[in-house]
Amino acid sequence: MSAAPRAVVSRIPPLLRETAFRRYWTGQTVSAFGDQVTFLAVPLTAVLVLHAGAAQMGWLSTAGLLPALLFSLPGGAWVDRRGGRRRIMIAADLLRAALIASLPLAYAVGHLTLVQLYAVAFGVGTLSVLFDVGNATLFVSLVEPESYVPGNALTNGSRAFSFVAGPSAGGLLVQLLAAPLALLADAASYLFSAGLLARIAPDEPPAAERGPGHFSAGLRFVARSRPLRALVAAAATVNFFNFVFHTLMVLYAVSRLGLSAGTLGLVIGAGALGGVLGAFLTGRVVRAIGVGPTVVLGFVGFPAPLILVPLAGGPEPLVLAALFCSEFLSGFGLMLLDIGSGSIQAALIPNALRSRVSGAFRTVNYGIRPLGALVGGLCGGTLGLRPTLWAATVGGVLSVLWLLPSPLPRMRELPRKDEDPGGGSDSGSAGEPTAAPATAVSTDPDPGGPATVGPGGAPTGVLASAETSTLPRPGAV
């Protein structure tokens, strides 16, 4: 191999040189892109095609989020007990593609209704629960402990890149094809993800045996771990206020700020470059201040810039600048939060409990989202859109208070499973071997060189990889 190709290969992150992880990561990247189209196209379908108001937008968000509250805990227990997580994820992808494709089909024949939109949102949300709790285990089956931070940076980086291209493409597709037809892009992305998952065969942990406490083991593990307990409380709080905010975001931008679908998509996409930059730099931030302080910084840096949205006003260039800065800075903070939080979870949770702990996290963190969406819709209709956006931003920033008494602000390196600083490790009872020290925090292919994060920045929603994601941001701004 000549010097030039060798230099190019040396810049490719080591994980992407592994065929199985590369296929997994590519499928998640394409799926994340499609999700961003849907995050914009579904609410625009409700607003522009079905003329939904604030309360109906709240119900739509609630329908998509309610399955996390209802099914995360039993879903995690079922997936751990059944095994075969990859096959479950493939089935979930195929069924989600069919449900999403039903919306443009109904629109084409003139029978699309809000009831169908609610039903599809609920069905896709249910299947996403099964996909995500299985994904938690699949990720660690593909990645060694010393590569958790780089692996999270890559998978989360895909999501950050999707924030750049997805909303912009979604806005343009809505203008060119109408909002429901733009959803075909997401249906195709699910099929692509399923195809790539079918082409990998990692060694997954064996199915867990059912016994006393099997169903509640995940919740009990989180309750005994001070770092995980603080993370779940802070994430639940920021999730609640984040969904109060984003339930009204598209409606506010279109009806009060007068932005078109295409303009809104372009501004969101351009501002999401902050997420790409955040993913690129998170490894260096972790090395500089530690993984715990990085998470604390992320819990402030993610919600605080959203204050610029209700502040936006005046000439259109000023409005667009405020929205761009809000998305850019918030995306940067989200990457700090997602990569750091996801890596801490991956380091602390035993493999035998991973789907159940993931289900416990989803039950609390995702389960609070329907309440946030419902409260957002109700407050938006009674108090007004702008006052509700103000209150949601302040509440989101206050979520960091949960972390301050915990070990997280002093956690510089990833702990071992048998060294949970909160004393919550259950690895012995779970029959799990002790993990090797997971102290590598570089996102660089070469620790001496500049950080590299694949084609984009950082996490998929808060704690992106393998259910690292605590906060998938609908229509993010």
N, C-alpha and C positions, 0 to 999 in steps of 0.2 A: 504494500500500500504506500502510495506516495505521501510526501509530507503534508500536502494540503488536505487530502481526505482524512488523514490520521488526525490532523488538528481539528477538523470538523467533528469527527467521532468523539474526540476527547471532550468536546463541549457538551455532548449529549449526557444528561443526567444518568447515572448508572442504572437506576431502576428502569428507565426507558430502553435500556439495552437488553432487558429481559423480556422475552416474547410474551409470556403470560401476563405480566403486569402491563406491558404496552397495550395489549388488546383490551384488558380491563379498563385502563385509563382512557383509551380512545373511545370506547363505548360510552363511558361516563361523560366524556367531553361533549360528544355529539348529543347525548340525551340532555345535558345541561343547556346546550344551545336551544334545543327544542322547547325546553321548559320555560326559558325566558321569553320565547315567542308567545307561549300560552299565557304566561303571567300578564302580558299586555293585552293579548287578543281576547281572552275570556272576559275581563271587565269591560273592555271596549265593546264587545258583542252585547253585553248586558246594557250598557249605557246608550250606544248608538243604534243598535238594531231593535232591542226589546224595551228601550226607554226606562230602564230601572232608575229608581231614586236612591237616596241614602240608605233607607231601611232595607230595601231589596238588595243593595250591594252588601250590606251587613249579613243578610241571610245567605247570600252566595258564598261569601268567605267562610261563614260558619259551616256550610254544607261540606266544603272541601277540607276543613280542619277537624271537624267532629270525630271522624274515624280514629284520629290519633289518640283522643281521649278514651274512646270506647274499646279499641282493639289493640293498642300497643302492648299492654301487659300480657293479655292472653296470646297475642300474636308472637311475642318473643318467646314465651314458654312453649308454644306449639312448634315454632321453628327449631328451637334447641332440641326438643324431644323427637322431632321427625328427622332432623338431619337433612342432607342434600340441599343446603342453602342455595347453591348455584341454580339448581333446577327450579326452585321456588321463585327465584329472581327472574329467570327466563319466562316462566308462566305469567308472572306479574307484568313484565314488559309487554307481552303479546296481548294480554287482556286490556291494558291501559291504551295500547294503540287502537284497539277496536272501539273502546268507549269514546276516545277523543275523535276518531273518524266519524262517529255517528252524528256529531254536531254539524259539520259542513254538509253531510248528507241530508239531514233534516232541513237545514237552511235552503239547500238547493231545491227541495220539493215543496218549500213553503210551510213547513210544520214545526219550525223551531220555536220552543217556548221556554219561559223561565223555569218551569217545572223540570224540563229535560236538562237544562243547564245545572240546576241544583242536583239532580240525580247523577249526572255524569261527574260532577265535582265530588260527590260523596263516594261514588264507586272508585274513581281514580285515587282519592285519598285513602281508601281502604287498601287497595292494592299497593300503594306506596308504603304503607306501614309494613306489609310483609316484605317488600323489597328492601327497605332500609334496615330492618332488624337482621335480615340475612346478610346484608352488605357489611355490617359491622364485623362479622366473623370472616367473611370472604377477604376483606382488606388485610387482616392480620395473618391470614393463610398465605397471602402473596408477599408480605413485607416482613422483614426481620426487625426486631425491636430497635436496633441501632439506626434503622432507616425510617422510623415513624414520622419524624419531623419532615425530612425531605419528601416522603410519600404523601403526607398531608399537604405539603406545599404544592405538589404536582396536581393532586386531585382537586384541591381547593383553587389552585391556579386556573384549572379548566373552568371552574365556575366564574372566576373573576373575568376571564376572557369572554365567557358567554354573556356577562353583564355588558361588555362593550358591544359585541356584535348582535346579540339576540334581540334586545329591545329595538335597536335601530332597524334590523331586518323585519322585526315584527310590525313596527309602525309602518314601514314601507309596504309590507305585504297587506296590511289592513287597508291602506289607501288604494292599492292596486287591485286587490281581489275581494275586499270586504272582510270584516273581522272573522266570521266563522270559517271562511275558506283558508285563512292563514293558519288555522289549527292543523291542517294537513301536514305542515312541517314537523310539528311535535309528534304526530302519529308515526311519521316516517322515522323519526329519531329513536322512538321506542323499538321499532323493528330492527334498526341497526344495532342498538345496544344488545338486544336479545341474540342476534346473530353472532356478535363477538363473544358474548358470555358462553355461547355454545361451543366455542373453539378453545376454551381453557379448561383445565382439569386440575385445580390445586388440591393439595391434601387438606381436607377440612377436618376439624375435630369430630370425633364420633358423636352420634346422637346421645343426648343426656338421658339417663334413666329417670323415669318418673318415681318420685318418692315424697315423703312428707316435706312440705315447704317448697316443692319445686316451683309452684306458680309464683310465690312471693319472694323467691331467692334474690332476684334482681333488686327489688325495692329494699330488702334488708341489707344487701351489700352497700348500696348507696347511702342508706341511713347510718351505717357504721363508719363511713369514710368521711372525715372532715373536709378534705379537698373536693370530693365529688358532691358532698352535701351542699357546700357553698356554691359550687358551679351550677348545680341544678336550681337552687333558689334564685341566683342572679339571672340565669338564663330564662327561668320562668317569668321573672319580673320584666326583663327587657323584651321578651317575646310578647307579653300582654300589651305593653305600650307600643311596641313596634307594629302590632296588628291593629290596634286602635288607629294608629297613624296611617298605615298603608291601605286600610279599608277605604279611606276617604281620599287618598292621594290622587288617583286618576280622576275622580269626580271633581275634586278641587281644581286640578290643573286644567281640565277641559271646560268646566262650567264657570269658574271664577277668574282664572287667569287667561282664558280664551285660547289655549294652545290646541293645535290640531294633533291628530294621532301621529302623523309623521314627524312633526316637530318634537313632540313629547318623547317619542322613541329615540330620535337622534340625540337629544339632550341627555337622556338617561344613559344611552350607550356611550356617549363621549365622556360623561362624568364618571362612568364605571372604570375608566382607565386608572382611577385611584386604587381600585381593587387589584389591578394588574401590578401596579407599583408596590402595593402593600405586600402582595405575595412574593415579589422579587426581593423585598428588603426584610421580610419577617425573620428569616434565618439569622441575619446580621443583628437585628434587634434582640432576638433571643440570646445570641452570644454576648451581646453587650450588657444587657440588664437582667437576663435570666428568663426562663419560660413563664414562671408565675407572674412577675411584674409585667411581662408582655400581655398576659391575659387581662390583668387589671387595667392596663392602659387601653386595651381594646374595648373593654366594657364602658369606658368613657368616650373613646374616640369614635365608636360606631353610632350611638344615638345623638350625641351633642350637635353635630353639624346639621341635623334635620331641622334645627330652629330656623335655618335660612329659608325654608319653604313657606311657613306662615308670614315671614318677614318680607317675602318677595312682593314687589309692587312697582308701579310706575311704568315707564316705557318698556316695550317688549325686550330690548336688549338687556336691561337690568334684571328683568324677570328670568330670562334664560341664563344669565350669569349666576344668579342666586341658586337656581336649580342645579346648574353644573357643579358649582362649588360644594353644594350640599351632598350630591352624589359622589363626587370625587373624594372628599374628606371622609364621608361615612364609609365608603368602600374600602379605604385604607384601614380604618379602624376595624372593620369587619374581618379583614384578613388576619390582623393581629389576634383577634379574639378566636377565630375559627381554627387557625393552625395551632395555636398554643393550647386551646381547650381540647381539640381532637387528639393531640399528642399525649396530653396528660391522661385522658381517658384510655387511650390505647395502651399506655404504660401500666396503668393501675388495675385494669379489669382482667381477670383470668379468662382464658379462652372458653372454658366450659360454661361460664356464666355470661358470655359476652352478649348473646342475643337477648337474654332475659334482662341484663342491666340496660342494654339499649332500649328494650321495651319500657323499662321503668323510666328512663330519661324521657322517652317520647311521651309517656303517659302524663308526666308533669309538664315538660317544656312545650310539647306540641298540644297537649290537652288544654293548656291555658289560652291557646290561640283562638279557638272559637269564641270564648268569652270576650277576648279583646276585640275580635271582629264585630261581635254583636254589640258590645258597649260602644265601639266606634260608630256603628250605624245609628244607634239610638241617640248618642250624644251629638252626632253630626246633624241629626234631624231636629233636635230640641235646642241645643246650645249654639249651634252654628258650626260650620266647617272650620273656620280659622281658630276659634277658641279651643276646639277639641284638638287640633294639631299642636297648638302651644302646650296644652296640658300633657299630651302624649310624649312630647319631646322631653319635658322636665322629668316626668316619671321614668322614662327610659334611662336617663343619666343617673338617677338615684339608685338604680339596680346595683351599682358597684359597691354600695354599702354592705351587701351580703359578703363580699370577699375580704373586707379589711380585717375582721377578727380571725380569719382562717389561716392555714399555713401558706396559702398561695402567694401573698406578697413577698414571702421570704424563700420561695422555691426557685432556686436558680437552675437546677438540672432536673431531668425527668427521674422520678423515683423508680425503684424496683417494685415488683408486685408484693414482695415480702417486706418492703420498707415504706408502706403507706404512711405518710406523716400524720394521718388522722387515725391510724389504728384500725382501718376498716377492712384490711385484706382478709379475704375468705379463701385464698388460694389453696390452703391446706385442705379444707373441707371439700373443695371442688376437685381435688385430685390433680391440680395443675402444677407443673414444674415451675420453679422460680425463673422469672425472666432474667435475661442478661441485662446488665446496666444499659439503660437507654439514654445515654448522655449526648449522643451526636445530634447537634441541632443545626448543622449546616445545610442549606439548600444548594450549596455549590457542588457540581460534579467533582471539582477539585478544591479542597478546603482553602487552598491558597489563592484561588481565583475569584472572579466576580460571581455572585449568586446567579443561578440559572433555574428557572421554573418552567420548563416546557413552554408551550405556546400561550402563556398567560399567567395570571397571578396566583390567587389563593383560594380559599375554601368554597365549598358548596353550601352555603347557608351556614349557619354557625355550626361549626364542627362538621366540616364537609365530608371527609372521607368516611366511608364505612360508618355512617351515622356520627361522624364527628360533627356533622352539621347541627347546630342548635337553632339556627335561624334562617331558613330559606326565605328570602325577602320577596314577597309577591309584588311585582311591579316596581321593585325597589327604587326609591329615590331618597 
